[in-house]
Amino acid sequence: EFEDALNFVDSIREFATKVDDQNEWSHARDILPPTGKRKPDRIFNVFVCNAIIRTYSNLPATTLEEYRRCCERIDDLIEILESSHSVKPDVATRGMAIHAWEKSHRFAHECSDKEAKNCAKMRSAKARVHADAILSHMQSTTSRRGLLFEKPLSIICDVIAMHGDAGETTEAEELYLRAREGNTSYVPILAAIIEALSSNAANNILHVKKAHQF
């Protein structure tokens, strides 16, 4: 079931890419049907891209390997978008990528497989790339009010929690401080860093003291 679903989503992505490539080739040679001088609209726009990413993240994965394959496809797609001149990943794109890695993280955390849990740092690092991109976008946006700002920050909380689960308290604190630069009154990110530090108290008593400071 998973393999069939994955192949189907792959085929949609490949079809949209091929159609856009064909249209660009035809437009450059002036052999498209008359539509004026403007270039044809791309099928593979940010909305279609986000729909494909959302589908990847919701495929019926039942093993850590299947989760990993979905996440890696999402990251590959975002990497292609970053190098594109016409389509760029937005905050929603990055948020869904974090959601996919966080689902993989939760699945691994519930496994009894020690090796699966040991990959927590890899998953938090993958999610952190997208979190940093979201914060860069938010900090360059003039308007920082309302749900458009609060929703990405709730996603940042997930990445702080992933760092905490991986024992990466320094990384969790760095991400908290960067997120706080945009909105010092946002309580959930404060709760997230306190939880990340407290969950590692058994490893270092200093984490307790720092959590108490926060």
N, C-alpha and C positions, 0 to 999 in steps of 0.2 A: 504493500500500500504506500509506504513512504517513498520507495524508489520510483514508482509510477507518478506520484504527485510531484516529486522533485524534477523528474524528466519533463513533465508537462510545463512546469513553470519555466524551466530552462528553454523550452521550445518557444514559449511566448516572448521571452527576452530576445532570443536569437532572431525571431521573425521581425520584431519591431526594429532591431538594429539593421537587419538586411534591407528592409523597406526604406529606412532613412538613408542608408548608404546609396541605394539605387536612385532615390529621388535627388540626392545631392549630385550624383554623377550625371543624371539626366538634365538637371537644372544648369550645370556648368556647360553643357553642350547645347543648351537651348532646344531640347527635344521633349520637354514636358508639355502636356496639354495647356492651352492658353489660360493663365491665371494672373495675368499682369506681370510686372517685372519683379515682384517680391519673391523671395525664396518660399518653397512650400513649407507648411507647418510640419514640425517634426512629430512623429508618432511617439517617439521615446522622449517625452518631456518629463518634467520633474514629478508631475502627478502620476503618470504611468510608472515611472521609476519607483516612487514611494509605494504604489499599490503592489508592485512586484516584491519589493523588500518586505512589506507587511505580510505578503503571502509566504515568502520564505520563512519568516519568523514564526508563522503559525502552522507550518507543516507538521504532520503527526509523527514527530520524532520520538523514538522510544529508547534510544541508546545515546551515550555520550558522543559516539562517532557521528551519528546522524545530526545531533545538535551542532557539532563542530562543522560539518559540511554546510549546513544552512548558514551559519555565521560567516564562514569563509566566503561563501558566494556573495553575501551582503557586502562584506568588506571589499571584495574584488569589484563589485558593481560601483561602490562609492569611489574607489580608486580611479575607475574609468571616468566617472563623472567629474572628478577633480581635474582631470587632464583635458576635459572637453571645453570647447569654446562656447557652446550653446546651452548646455544643461549643467547646473551646479547643484550639489547636495545642499539642502536647507536644514533648518533646525529639526524639522519633523523627520527628515531622512536620518540624521544622526541619532535622534531619540529612539527610532525604531531599531537601529543597529545596537544601541546600548541595551534595549529591551531584549533583543535576541541573545546577546552575550550574558545578560543577567539570568535569563531562563536557563541557559546552559549551565551557568554557575549554580543555580538552585538545584538543578537536577543532579549535578556532580556532588553537591554538598549533602544530598540525601542518600547518596550511594555508600555502600560499605567498602567500595573499592578504594584503597589508600592511594593508588596511583592517580585516580580521577580527582581526588581532593588535592593532590600535590600540584595539579595544573592550575590551581586557583590564581596564582600570580600571573600566569599567561593570560587568563581570561580577564582579570582586572586591568592588565596593561592594554589589552585590545579595546576594552570599554573606555579606558582613560583617554585614548586618542580622540574618540568622538566627544567625550566630555570637554576636553580642552578646546576642541573646535567650536562647540556650542557656546562656551564662555567667551571665546574670542569674538564670536558673532554678537552675543548679547552686549558685550562691553563696547562694541563699535556702533550699536544701535542707539539712536537719540532718545527714543521713547522706551522707558523701562517699567511701565506700569501695566497692571492688569494680568490676565491669564497668559498672555504671550510670554510674559516674564516668569510667572510663577510655575507654569507647567515644565519648562526646561529645568528649573531648579529642583523640582521633585525628581527628575531623572538623575540629576547630579547626586542627589541623596543616595540613589541606588548604587552609584559607582563608589561613593564614600563607604557604603556598607560592604561592597565587594572587597575594597582594600582592607577593611577591618577583618573580614573573614579570612583573607589571605595573610593576616598578620603584618600587613604593611601600614603601620600606624603613621609613619612619616609621610607616606604618599597620601594617606587619608587627610592628614592635617594640612598638607600643602593644597590639596584640592578644596578643602573647606575654606581656607583663607582666601584663595583666589575667587571662589564663588561669593564670599562675603563682601568682596570689594564692590560688587554690583548692588547688593541689598543687605545692609547690616541688620535689618529687623526681621529677616526671614527665619522664623523659629525652627522649621523642620531641618534645615541644614545644621543647625546647632545641635538638635537632638541626634542627628546622624553621626556627627563626629564624637559626641559623648558616648554613644553606643559602640562605635568602632574602637574607641580607646578602652572602654570598660570591658569589652569582650576579650581584650588581650591583657587584662590586669594580672592574670596568673603568670604571665611571662615576665612582667616588669612592673614593680609597684609604682614607678614613675608615671605609668599610664593612668593610674587611679588619681594621682595628684593633678595631672594635667586635665583629666576629665572633670575633676572638682573645680578647677579654675574656670573651665568653660561654663 
